[in-house]
């Protein structure tokens, strides 16, 4: 029966610490396993992340591809089928879309012409496709673009 008094770790799970610099007989005497000279043999040696001993580091060997435009704008896309869930003659703004769970705060909204709209809606958004605008206006609604 195992009790707290006779617990012991599994065989081979605990190893003794390597004692370096304790004479030739230990197998790690003289240079203490550090080799001769060089930065790694010195006390206080620290290597920069990614340093490969003077070899060109991996992050500089890999090709740099792509481009990120810092002026790009990301829109939350809303389809016309989603707008059908609102009541007839209702005004659709960012606040209304947030309450409906279709958008988050401080996002730009763009309406795309996926599906059809069957209600006259007053839409106030940041962007809209030409076909979506024509479909909303043909259904008797209005579109206003926000700055």
C-alpha positions in Angstrom: 0.0 0.0 0.0 1.3 3.5 -0.9 1.4 6.0 1.8 3.1 9.4 2.1 5.9 7.7 4.0 7.0 5.4 1.2 6.4 7.6 -1.9 9.4 7.7 -4.3 9.9 8.9 -7.9 10.0 6.5 -10.8 13.4 5.0 -11.7 15.4 7.3 -14.0 13.1 10.3 -13.6 15.4 12.1 -11.3 19.0 12.8 -12.5 21.9 14.3 -10.5 23.0 17.8 -11.5 26.1 17.8 -13.8 28.9 19.2 -11.6 31.3 21.0 -13.9 34.8 22.3 -13.2 35.6 19.7 -10.5 38.7 18.2 -11.9 39.8 16.0 -14.8 38.3 12.8 -13.3 34.8 14.2 -13.5 34.9 14.4 -17.3 34.0 18.1 -17.1 37.2 19.6 -15.6 39.4 22.5 -16.9 37.0 24.3 -19.3 33.9 22.9 -17.6 32.3 21.7 -20.9 32.5 25.2 -22.5 35.3 24.5 -25.0 38.2 26.9 -25.6 37.7 30.6 -26.0 34.8 32.2 -27.9 31.8 34.1 -26.6 30.1 31.0 -25.2 33.2 30.2 -23.1 33.0 33.6 -21.3 31.1 34.3 -18.2 28.0 36.5 -18.6 27.5 35.4 -22.2 24.0 36.2 -23.6 22.9 35.7 -27.1 20.4 37.8 -29.0 17.1 36.1 -30.0 17.6 34.6 -33.5 21.4 34.9 -33.4 23.0 31.9 -35.2 26.7 32.4 -34.5 27.3 34.8 -37.4 25.4 32.7 -39.9 22.7 34.8 -41.7 19.7 34.4 -39.4 16.5 32.7 -40.6 14.4 35.8 -40.4 16.8 37.5 -42.8 17.1 34.5 -45.1 13.4 34.1 -45.8 11.9 36.2 -48.6 9.9 39.2 -47.6 6.6 39.1 -49.4 3.4 41.0 -49.2 2.5 44.6 -48.2 0.3 46.1 -45.6 -1.3 49.4 -46.5 -1.5 51.4 -43.3 -4.3 53.6 -44.9 -6.6 50.7 -45.8 -10.1 50.6 -44.3 -11.8 47.4 -43.2 -15.5 47.3 -43.6 -18.0 45.1 -41.9 -20.1 43.7 -44.8 -23.9 43.6 -44.5 -26.0 41.9 -47.2 -29.5 43.0 -48.3 -31.0 39.8 -47.0 -29.8 40.8 -43.5 -31.5 44.2 -43.9 -34.8 42.4 -44.6 -35.0 41.5 -40.9 -35.7 45.2 -40.1 -39.2 46.7 -40.1 -40.6 48.7 -43.1 -39.6 52.4 -43.1 -37.0 51.9 -40.3 -33.8 53.9 -40.2 -30.7 51.7 -40.3 -27.6 53.2 -38.7 -24.5 51.8 -37.0 -26.3 51.8 -33.6 -29.2 49.8 -34.9 -26.8 47.2 -36.5 -24.9 47.0 -33.2 -28.2 46.3 -31.3 -29.1 43.6 -33.9 -25.7 42.0 -33.4 -24.6 42.5 -37.0 -21.7 44.9 -36.2 -19.4 46.0 -33.5 -18.6 49.5 -32.1 -16.4 51.9 -34.2 -16.6 49.8 -37.4 -17.2 50.9 -40.9 -20.3 49.4 -42.6 -20.7 48.5 -46.2 -23.8 47.1 -47.8 -23.5 44.6 -50.6 -26.2 43.4 -53.0 -26.4 39.8 -51.8 -30.1 38.8 -52.0 -33.0 41.2 -52.4 -34.6 43.8 -50.2 -38.4 44.0 -50.1 -38.9 46.9 -47.7 -38.5 50.7 -48.0 -35.5 51.3 -45.6 -33.6 54.5 -44.8 -30.0 53.3 -44.8 -27.1 55.4 -43.3 -23.8 53.6 -43.9 -20.1 54.3 -44.8 -20.2 52.4 -48.1 -22.6 50.7 -50.4 -22.3 48.9 -53.8 -24.0 50.5 -56.8 -26.3 47.5 -57.3 -27.3 47.5 -53.6 -28.1 51.2 -53.8 -30.3 50.8 -56.9 -32.1 47.8 -55.3 -32.8 49.8 -52.0 -34.0 52.8 -54.0 -36.2 50.7 -56.3 -37.9 49.2 -53.2 -38.8 52.8 -52.1 -35.9 53.3 -49.6 -33.2 56.0 -49.4 -29.4 55.7 -49.0 -27.2 58.2 -47.2 -23.4 57.8 -47.1 -21.6 58.9 -43.9 -18.3 60.7 -44.1 
